[in-house]
């Protein structure tokens, strides 16, 4: 877990099916809240 003021790791994540994005690009100019969960786009 990150604390207030911590830097976001330089990671690439799935933004949508077949679309990736860098976490640092998302938070470049604004704060953000990230929620991660499994199997959103899968049939399982």
NORDA-V174468 format. One record per pair of residues at least 24 apart in sequence whose ideal C-beta (glycine too) atoms are under 10 Angstrom apart, sorted by sequence separation. I is the first residue (numbers start at 1). J is the second residue. If there is no record, write none. Layout:
i=[I:I]
j=[J:J]
This chain:
i=[8:16:17:16:8:14:4:14:2]
j=[32:40:41:41:34:40:31:41:34]
